[in-house]
Amino acid sequence: MRENKPSKTACKVALNVVTLGAKPGMEHILPPGIVEATANLLVVSSAARAGVVRKAGSRRMVSVREAFDWTLLGEFDAIGARKAFCERQVRNGIGAGAAQVLVLGAGYDTMGWRLAPEFSGVNFFEIDHPATARLKARGIEAMGRRDNLCLVAGDLGKRKLLDLLKDTPSWDRRARTIIVAEGLLMYLPPEAVRNLFRQGAAMTGVGSRIAFTCVPTGADGRPDAGRWTGLVLWIFKAAGEPWIWSIRPEALDLFLEETGWTHTPELEGATGQHGVEFYGVATKSPGDSETGEVPPPGQEDPPGQQV
């Protein structure tokens, strides 16, 4: 992440959502209200100019996006499926008794803002890089604050999730929680990803789950972005937001087990690969962390390795 600069990727994803709203058939995939809320947030937060957002919502831009989808094949439509997947996991988790929702690397996602009034008894939290979080907070203020939505500014590549949550007074580490890590993990160092999962397990209650997306590791050890991997990785690196972490799908079960979670693909509701990403859902493993105890200093964040 570029220092003191809002995420270009977060803005691009949000504009992609607006464009998907103009594509026939996507109204059956995208969560209700997401397109309008996202377009409004981009403008009132000053993340994007009104003219840019207006053009993004045109049928012509749909054609443009589809024409340039060859670099990350299928990723244009996959953004819509990803949003639907995450919102479905949150709704299902709340239906199963979750009292907290934590969205990591939230960008200009509007799920918390949209769902907070519907689930007034659930506390929603979002964490993102300070530069992006500042714009997001400005937009949320303009759109209307939600009493049960808390925005937290913090760089997860540099600060521990443990510390950010301990500094958030309304966070309840014993509550059943849904953690969402959508389109985030590939941008974090391996040790930060491992710490995020371990500390997420330590700071949540019994029955918690984590829904996430991740990029597979290719035969050459790099994140696999498809046929044009070299070009894609170079583009992200040149933009100051390189892809760093990836994982082999067959290594996911062990990774989750080592970080306090149990892979539960039966909860995904959609399996396999979407665009260049895999979807995953895990539930908190039974054990010492079920008590909500946080590991002693120095034990909560063992060195991580890319797998």
N, C-alpha and C positions, 0 to 999 in steps of 0.2 A: 504494500500500500504506500502510495506517495505521501510524504509527510505534509500535514496541514492542507491537503487537497481532498475535496469530496471524491468519492469513488466514481470513476467514469463507468465502470461496469454496472454499478447499482442504477445509474441513470439509464444506461442502455437497456437493462432488463425491464425497467419500468416503462420505457418508451415501447419496448417490444410488446408488453401487455396491452398498451393502448392500441397498437397496430393489430394485434390479434383480435381485438374487439371489432375490427372492420372486416374480418375474414368470415365468410359464411360458414356456419356449422359450429364455430367456436363458442357460440352462446350456450351450447349444450355441454361444454367442457369447463369453461371459465367459471369461477365462483360468482354468484350474483353480486352485482354492484362493484366488482373489482375494477372494471375499466374506467367508469366514471370517477371513482374515488382516486384512482392512480393518476389520471389526467389532472384532476383538481390539485392533488398534492404536489405534483411536479411544478405547476404554475405558481401556486401560492407560497411554496418554499423557495422559489427562485432557482430550483435545480435545473429547470429548462424554460425557455421562453415560450410564451403562449402560442406564437406562430409555429414553433417547432412541434409542440404537442398537437396542435391542430392538424398539421401535415401528417404526423405519425398516425393519426386516426383515420386516414383516407384509404380507399381501396387501392389507389395507385401505390401507396407505400407498402401495402401487402405484396404487390407484384415485385417491388424492389427488394423487399426482404427475402422473398422466395427465390429471386434470381441470384442473390448472394449467399444463399444457405449452403452452398457447396463446401465452404471452408470448414464449418461445423455441421455436417450433414444431419438434417432433421432437428436441429436445435431450435429453430424458430417455433415450430409447433410444440416442441418439448417444453418450452417455457410455460405454456398454458397447462400442459399435463402436470408439470411440477407444482404449479400453484394449486391446482385442484387436489393433488396428492397431499400436500402439506395441510391444506384446510380440512380435508377429510380426516386426516389423522388427529387434528386438534378437536374437531367436533366429536369424533368417536371417543377420544380420550376424556373429554369433558363428560360425555354420556356415561363413561365408565367410572366417573367420580373424581376426575382431576380438578383441583382447586386453583392451579397456577398454570400459566403458559409462558414459556420463555423462548423468544425468537432471537437467535444469534445471527449477527451480521445482517440485520433486518433491512438495511438499505431503505428504499422508498416503498416497501411492502406495506399494504394497508390492512392486512388481516386483523391485527390487534385493534386498530381503530374501528373497523367495521363490526367485529364480533363483541367488543367490550359492552356495548349497550344491550345486546341480546343475552349475554351471560353476565349479568351484573354481579353475581356472587363469585365470579372467577377473577383473579388478578392476572393481568397481562403485563409482561415485561419484555422490553426489547433492548438489545445491546448492539452497538455499532461503533465504528471508528469515529472519534470525536468530530472530525471535519464534516462527515456525512450526517452524524447525529445532530449537529447544530442546525443544518438546513432542515432536517426532518422535523425537529422540534418547532422550528418557525412555522412550517406548514401545518403541523397538528394544531398549533395555537390558533392559526387562522381558520382552520376547518372546524374547530370546536374540541376542546379538551375532553378527555374521558377520565372520570375519577379513578377508574380501575385499570388505567394504562400508564405504565411507568417507563420512561425512556432513559436508558443508562448509556453514557458516553464512555467508551473504553476500547482500546486496541487489543483484540484477543491474540494478536501475534506477539504482543509484548507484555500484557498484563494477564495474570491468572484469573480465570473465571471465579475461582474461590474468593479472591480479594474483591472483585467487583460486586459479587453477591453479598459478601459480608458487609460491604459499605452501603448496601441498599436496605434501609430499615424495614420496609414492608415485605421483604423476602422471608418466606417460611421454609426452612430447610427440611421440615418434617412433612410438608404437604405433598400429596400426590401431584405430580407435575408432568407436563408435556414439554419437552425441549425440541425445538425445530432448528435444524442447521441446513438450510436450503442454499445450494450454490455457494457454499462458504469454504468447505474444508480444503479444497484444492489450493486456496490462497494462503494457507497457514503452514508454518514449519512443522515437520513431523512431530517434534516434541510438544508443540502447542496443541496439535490435534489429540495426541494421547492424553495430555493433561486435561483438555476440555472434556473428554469422555469420562476420565477418572473423577474429576472434580464435580462434573454434573451428577454422577452417581452418588458422590459423597454429600452433595448439597440438596438432595431431593428425597422425598419420602417413599414408603412402600407403594408399589404399584405404578411407579413412574415409568414413562417411556420416552424414547428419543427417536425422532424421525429425521432422516438425513439423506442427502444425495452425495455421491462421490464419483470420482473419475477412476477408471481402472488403470492399472500399471501395464504398459506395453512390454513386449519381449526385450526391448532395449533398456528397460528400467525407468523410462520416462513416463509421465502421464500420457495416456493414449487418447488422442483427440481425433482419431480416424485417419483417413488416407493422407491428409495434409498436416499431420501432427507437427512436423518441424516448423512450418509456416505459422500455424496457430500459436505454438508456444513462443515463437519469436515476436508475434504481434502483441501478445499479452505482456511479455517482458519489456518490450519497447514502450508500452503504455504505462509501465511502472506498477503493474499488477500481475506478476508472473504466477503461473501454476507451479506449485511446489510439491504438494502432497498428492499421492494416489495410492491405491491398494489393489492387489489382485483379488478378484471376487472370491476365490477359494480360500483366501487368508482372512476373510472378514469375520468368520465365526470365532477364530482364535483371538483376533484383535479385540473383539467385543468382550469375550470372556476375560481377557487380561485387564480390561478397563472397567469391569464391574457390571457388564450388561450381558443379556442373552438374546441372540439373534432370533427374531420372531417374524419370519417372512410371511406367515399366515395372516398377519395384521396389515400387510402392505396394501392389499386390495388391488394391486397392480404389480406384476412381476417383470423381471428382465430389465433390459436397457431402454432408455428413452433418450433419443439424441445420443450424446456422448456420455451421459451419466447413468449410474445405477441408483435405484431407490433402496433405502433400507429402513427398517424399524426394529428397535430393540427395547426390551423391557429390563428394568433394574433387577439384577441378579440377587437372590437371597444371600444373606451373609452379614458380616459385621457392619457393612455400610447401611443396612436396613434401619439401624438405630438412628441414623442421621448424624453419626459422629464423623467429624472431619479428621482425616489422618494427621498425625503430628507433623510439624514443620520438617521439610526435607524428605518426607515419605509420600506426599501427595503428588509428586511430579517426577517420577523416574524418567531418565532419558528415553526419548522415543526414537524409533527407527522406521524409515520408510519401508513398507512391505509390499 
